[in-house]
Amino acid sequence: MPILNAINVGNASVANAPVVALRNPGLGDIIYVVGQVWINTVDDTSFVLTSFGPGGIPVWTTQGVVGGALVATSLVTTPGPISLTGTTTITGDNNVTGVITLTENSGTNGSIIIQSTQGTSDSSVEIQSVAGGIEIITSAAGKDVAIVSSLGSFVAFAGENSSTAISLNASGGTSSGIRLQNSTGTATNSIDLTSTLGGVTITGTRVSVGGSGELLNFSGLNAPGAINLTASGGVLTGILIENTSGTATNAVDINALSGGVDITGALNVSIEGQQNAPGAVSLEASGGVASTMSLTNSSGTTVGTVPSNAAIGIVSTAGGIGISAAKDVSMIVGTDIVLNTVLGDVSLLSDATDVDIEATLGNVNILSPVGTISMNNFGSAGATDIGNKTAGGLVTLESLTEIRIDPVATLSLAPTSTVSSIDIGNISPSVSRTTVVNGGAVISAITDTLSLAPGGVNTNGAASKVVNIASGNNLVGSQIVNIATGTTVSGAKTVTIGNVDGLTTINEFGAISMNVSGPGVTTIGNAVAGGAIDLTTNTADLTLSSTGGSVIATSARAANNAVQITATDPLGGVLITGSTTGNVSIARNTLAGAAGPNAAVASTLNSRVGSVTYAGYTQAAASTLVITLTNSFIAVNSLIFAQMTDVSANASAMTLNRIRTNAGSAVLTFINNGSQAVNGNLQLNFWVLS
């Protein structure tokens, strides 16, 4: 039924009396009718009940007051606007949510502005909650909450002693985000996150920090961990420092200007350079002449020959490893130093100074299970030294296949005066073994020289030099020493033993065979420079033999003893024996004498053994022929064997009757003891013995 705002008395209407109270009307004041007036005598405000809202909630409208204060529990203007001047206080004393509500409901262009046009203090517009919090909420999709300071600053303070005293939270969905943006600032601190006494923590499932300029991180804390990047999300979390577009060599630069840089990992620490160029990964120390660089494992004890199992392993899975230094490269360990490559090379290079590999107590092992180990010096005058010159120690080169020492110019083994022993293959072999020195054919106009102990002995009478070849004992089996055994198609091959100084002695013990494998000529001695050759045995025989050829003793010396066979013992003799079918032959020189007939004739033939033919001689029976033979080999006391061969068909017989020797000549007298005269050639044969 309708609610009346007056009491009907007869034909007259009387209005309800105003409610005079010490407070403002509230939501519980519902016993009144529309038009009821309410007066609060405490703050001099008045209200009129204008309607009842949903649920019967009364709407009390504050009455406008001109020039004075207005206190109302509900203020509605239609169509508005409302202008409040002076000091305005709106107080909600009802203990419910939304006790004071500013609502704009006029249309899409409507807005609510809280504005101070004259105030200049930092709190000219202040929204304050004494006991509770403050929320600024927009429920419209895609609409922002903007706090703008056009010319001043935006400052947020929180006095709560809590880890979330100031919190920016985005909960709109998986694509929501929070942005702190400075669109015009160009300073390095245009966005500054500062914790004056504490730290700054940025936590997320993934944290990305980027910018078109420099990214600088500063901390004023004077303590370790001043800047700390920590991932604690679980066993799969990680920290990535990445430059996706920079192309400079320092696109990611970790730099400590005054202190050090420490990278520590409970598991592996991996540094990877993906550039396909030299220097993809570079470790450099440039602090000064005293700066150093160290790779240290302070607790690992493994010594595996595979680098990945060693306490410190340097591995190149496809290429080589090069260590280069302007001065010395030192590797010092307590036990072994192992440089191992499975397929590639291990190179230690020095362009100017030394590369020293030293083991104070242990060994230095250089192993290559499959490939080749090369020790090269590419400099013009450098050297590669293996061993310890001062403290000594064993140097062992071992290979399952081949050890090759391949210099470009000179190969020197033990070029110092203090080396007491040089052993090559000085161990009993368990397999067939071949040692080759200066192998390979010479195919160009060069000289390939192999010298063994060429230095000689001088300045000290007690000094000596001994060269032993195959000097070991032979119990069973055989020892064979081959010298210049290759064939010669053209040119010449010479093996020289001894010198022309007359002081070289060559001693041979046991059986020796020379030139047994082919048709070549073996020459002993120097036919040009001279020098004596003695072949001497003690009690055994000295045999010169040839199975298919001849044994020839020849001398080009112009002397009567150019070739000598001598038995020095008083009881010794010289036995020259031919085989049962062969002969003992002495080569002779021949001469055609003066033609006859003559009773006396002179001939000259300088030869130990000779033959002179006389044609046209007709000595009668019992007549003589006197021959004067001039021969430089004949001495006064020479022994001469002489015989005349008579080829006459008659019964003549020229027989030697007398020999008279002189210095350089001899007179031989022959008598025809036959019954007939000579009618054919005569041939004088002689042998002069000294």
Long-range contacts (C-beta under 8 A, 24 or more apart in sequence): 3-33, 3-34, 3-52, 4-33, 5-33, 5-34, 5-35, 5-36, 6-35, 18-46, 24-60, 24-71, 24-72, 24-73, 24-93, 25-49, 25-58, 25-60, 25-73, 26-73, 26-94, 27-57, 27-58, 27-94, 27-96, 29-58, 29-60, 30-56, 30-57, 30-58, 32-58, 40-71, 43-69, 43-71, 44-68, 44-69, 44-71, 45-69, 45-70, 45-71, 45-72, 47-72, 47-73, 47-74, 50-76, 80-106, 188-214, 188-216, 199-228, 201-230, 205-233, 303-335, 303-336, 303-338, 305-338, 305-340, 305-367, 306-340, 307-340, 310-338, 316-341, 316-344, 318-344, 319-344, 320-344, 320-345, 320-346, 320-347, 321-345, 321-346, 321-347, 322-347, 322-349, 323-347, 323-348, 323-349, 323-355, 324-349, 324-350, 324-351, 325-350, 325-353, 325-355, 326-351, 326-352, 326-353, 327-353, 328-353, 328-354, 328-355, 328-356, 329-354, 329-355, 329-356, 330-356, 330-358, 331-357, 331-358, 332-358, 332-359, 332-360, 333-359, 333-362, 334-360, 334-361, 334-362, 335-359, 335-361, 335-362, 336-362, 336-363, 336-364, 336-365, 337-362, 337-364, 337-365, 338-365, 338-367, 339-366, 339-367, 340-367, 340-368, 340-369, 341-368, 341-371, 342-369, 342-370, 342-371, 343-370, 343-371, 344-371, 345-371, 345-372, 345-374, 346-373, 347-374, 347-376, 348-375, 349-376, 349-378, 350-377, 350-379, 350-382, 351-378, 351-379, 351-382, 352-379, 352-382, 354-385, 355-384, 358-388, 359-393, 363-394, 363-396, 364-395, 365-396, 366-397, 367-398, 368-399, 369-400, 372-402, 372-404, 373-399, 373-403, 374-404, 374-406, 375-405, 376-406, 376-407, 376-408, 377-407, 383-412, 389-416, 389-418, 485-517, 487-518, 488-520, 493-520, 494-523, 496-526, 497-524, 498-525, 498-526, 498-531, 498-533, 499-531, 500-526, 500-529, 500-530, 500-531, 501-531, 502-531, 502-532, 504-531, 505-534, 506-533, 508-535, 527-556, 560-608, 560-632, 560-633, 560-690, 561-690, 586-687, 588-685, 593-627, 593-684, 598-625, 599-623, 599-624, 599-625, 599-626, 600-625, 600-626, 600-627, 600-628, 601-625, 601-626, 601-627, 601-628, 602-627, 602-628, 602-630, 603-627, 603-628, 603-629, 603-630, 603-684, 604-629, 604-630, 604-631, 605-629, 605-630, 605-631, 606-630, 606-631, 606-632, 606-633, 607-631, 607-633, 607-688, 608-633, 608-687, 608-688, 608-689, 609-686, 609-687, 609-688, 610-685, 610-686, 611-683, 611-684, 611-685, 611-686, 612-683, 612-684, 613-681, 613-682, 613-683, 613-684, 614-681, 614-682, 614-683, 614-684, 615-681, 617-678, 617-681, 617-682, 618-677, 618-678, 618-679, 619-652, 619-654, 619-672, 619-677, 619-678, 620-672, 620-677, 621-652, 621-672, 621-673, 621-674, 621-675, 621-676, 621-677, 622-671, 622-672, 622-673, 623-671, 623-672, 624-657, 624-669, 624-670, 624-671, 624-672, 625-654, 625-669, 625-670, 625-672, 625-682, 626-667, 626-668, 626-669, 626-670, 627-667, 627-668, 627-669, 627-670, 627-684, 628-665, 628-666, 628-667, 629-665, 629-666, 629-667, 629-668, 629-684, 629-686, 630-664, 630-665, 631-664, 631-665, 631-666, 631-686, 631-688, 632-664, 633-688, 633-690, 634-661, 634-662, 634-663, 634-664, 634-665, 634-666, 634-688, 635-661, 635-663, 635-690, 636-661, 636-662, 636-663, 637-661, 638-666, 638-688, 638-689, 638-690, 639-688, 639-689, 639-690, 640-666, 640-668, 640-686, 640-687, 640-688, 640-689, 641-686, 641-687, 641-689, 642-668, 642-684, 642-685, 642-686, 642-687, 643-684, 643-685, 643-686, 644-670, 644-682, 644-683, 644-684, 644-685, 645-682, 645-683, 645-684, 645-685, 646-674, 646-678, 646-680, 646-682, 647-680, 647-681, 647-682, 647-683, 648-676, 648-678, 648-679, 648-680, 648-681, 649-679, 649-680, 650-674, 650-676, 650-677, 650-678, 650-679, 650-680, 651-675, 651-676, 652-676, 652-677, 652-678, 652-679, 654-678, 654-682
